[in-house]
Amino acid sequence: MKNIFVVGTSGSGKSTLGKYLANKLNYRYLELDAIFWLPNWTKRNEDELKTIIAFEQSQPGGLVLDGNTLSKGAAICPGDAFIFLDFSRPLIVSRVLRRTLKRVIFRTKLWSGNKEEGKFLFSRDPEINPVLWAYKTHYRRRSEYLELIQTLDGVIVHHIRSKRDLKELKQLY
């Protein structure tokens, strides 16, 4: 297994699991949000993003990629592992709300020095409000990944729906 893809909607635990697996397996770790977001919440150019991902995937050794790879050009190949974190929308929304409040209160620096601001939570624009983004994209992401799973020949697929599933997955790796 060369690459492990950890996907799911915002707040599903992608980064937490990705870091855990990379550390446990001594794999390199790539958080896609870290290369996607530039200063001032500017999105990186799509071609540049794909080039960075392709370069990281071409390096020797294992790689754990966490993030929504469908739109970011990552190549999923036979022998790779694909982990879909598919938790309920109420759980996801509550996690994102808690995480956002924590980031705002503690002024946590994220990718490229960006910080979430309290005013984001009052925006009606899901591109700005992380809680609204998680709520609105949950079912779309779920549908996309359930469709994708059906096409992944030769890929080790883990569809994680509960804490118990997650615990069992961690025992496998």
VENNORVEN-V217305 format. One record per run of one state. SS is the DSSP state (h for helix, s for strand, l for the rest). FROM is the first residue (numbers start at 1). TO is the last residue. If there is no record, write none. Layout:
# VENNORVEN-V217305
SS_FROM_TO + SS_FROM_TO
This chain:
# VENNORVEN-V217305
l_1_2 + s_3_8 + l_9_13 + h_14_25 + l_26_27 + s_28_31 + h_32_36 + s_37_38 + h_39_41 + s_42_43 + l_44_45 + h_46_58 + l_59_62 + s_63_66 + l_67_68 + h_69_71 + l_72_80 + s_81_85 + l_86_88 + h_89_105 + l_106_110 + h_111_113 + l_114_117 + h_118_122 + l_123_129 + h_130_151 + l_152_155 + s_156_160 + l_161_162 + h_163_172 + l_173_173
